Amino acid sequence: MANQGDVVVTGYCVKCKAKDRKMMNAQEVEMPGKGGKVRKAMTGTCEVCGTKMFRIMGADGIAGIKKAA
């Protein structure tokens, strides 16, 4: 589902045009950034339409996401 432990991962779905849509099968990935730095991101699928979603994270990665209440 959209959980990484007790964290719910959300992102923007381009097809639904909805902010804070829950990601299913969310996985943390790394991508190259400027200056040789590594950027952390989350990728998954929209829970409504199934379109691939992508969210660029801060330097903390998943640790920077708020815990689910």
N, C-alpha and C positions, 0 to 999 in steps of 0.2 A: 504494500500500500504506500502511502505517502510518508511513512514514518522512518526515521533513522534513529532507532532507540525510542526516546520519548519526544523527538523533535518532528514537527510537521513542516515539511518543506513546501513553500508556495512560490509561485512565479507568475509571469505574464503569459497568457495564451494568445498568440497572434491570430489564430483562427476564430476563437470565441470573442476576442477583444476584451477579455476580462482580467482585471488585476487580482492578485492574491488567489489564484486558482491552485488547488492542491495538486502536487505531483505524485504520480504513481510510479513505483519502481525507481525512486530517486537514487542516484549514485553520485558521489563526489569525484570529480575529474580535475586534472591539471592541464592548463593550456599555456603556450608561450606568451609572454607579455613583452612590453618594450624594455630595452636595455638588458635583455637576457634574463629578466625576472620571470618567475612562474606565477600565474594567476590561478586561483582556485575557483571552481564553478560547480554547479549542480545541474545534472541533466536527468530528465524523466519524461513521462507522458501525461497529458491532460486527463483528469479523471472524467471529464464530460465527453470530449470529442476524440481523444486518443492521439492528438497531434503531439509531436516531440516538442518539449519545452526546455529552456536553458536559462539558468540564473547565474550571473557572475557574482562571486562572493568577495568579501573583504579578505585581508591577510590572514584572519583567523579561520577561514573556511567555515565548516559546519558549526564550530564552536561559537561563531558570531551570530548564529540564528537564535532567536528567543525560544525558550523551552515552552512546550505545550502546557496549558493550564489543566 
